[in-house]
Amino acid sequence: MTPELLALSLIILLFSVIIHEVMHGFIALKFGDHTAQAAGRLTLNPIPHIDPIGTILLPLMSYILPALTGISPGFLIGWAKPVPVNPLHFTNIRRGELFVSIAGVGSNFVLALIAAIFYHITNLFVGYHNLLTPILQFTVSINLMLGVFNLLPIPPLDGSKVLMSQLSYNLAREYEKISSYGIFIILFLLYFNILGLLLRFVLIPLHLLLGVPPL
């Protein structure tokens, strides 16, 4: 990967996770919660969105683990600092929690779809040998990856919040008890490459559906 392509890829990754978080706050605002807006988080400025674990630690682990263990997950994962949301402000709490939870992954899938459309248009008129082709391919891959990864029902990922929004009150409280262990579960699955196998099982068909080869 050339330095120019690497720099553009990192920018795309950063703004993909930022848009993911901004959409949480935007949909929360539509349901009556102004917390994210008041905190200045409805912005594309990357600084307020940097999360020590999701933006720095996990991406670094994705690079370091292969060097230490010889096992490569074959993908890069991460997230931005969660946008503050107060469900008590929602006009409809259960509906609001559901839509706010899926807003982030929805934005990633939409970005992947838009990038796939431009990928095919560019290749049709310009051909495959141009700078845009690998950039658009990366945009599709990273956004599909972020969307699928965040749908996993492991706290603090969005999939866990989607699941909790559909559980009864008692079951949701029991499920919430694993929140303190969520990051360790993710690191365990990452270390033993279980996460990579799960993601590739879902991502390969999605790439075939969009007609864009995975990286």
HELIX and SHEET records of a PDB file:
HELIX    1   1 PRO A    3  LYS A   30  1                                  28    
HELIX    2   2 THR A   35  ALA A   38  1                                   4    
HELIX    3   3 ILE A   47  HIS A   49  5                                   3    
HELIX    4   4 PRO A   52  LEU A   57  3                                   6    
HELIX    5   5 LEU A   58  THR A   69  1                                  12    
HELIX    6   6 PRO A   87  HIS A   89  5                                   3    
HELIX    7   7 ILE A   93  PHE A  125  1                                  33    
HELIX    8   8 LEU A  132  ASN A  150  1                                  19    
HELIX    9   9 ASP A  158  GLN A  166  1                                   9    
HELIX   10  10 TYR A  169  GLU A  176  1                                   8    
HELIX   11  11 LYS A  177  TYR A  181  5                                   5    
HELIX   12  12 GLY A  182  TYR A  191  1                                  10    
HELIX   13  13 ILE A  194  LEU A  210  1                                  17    
END                                                                             
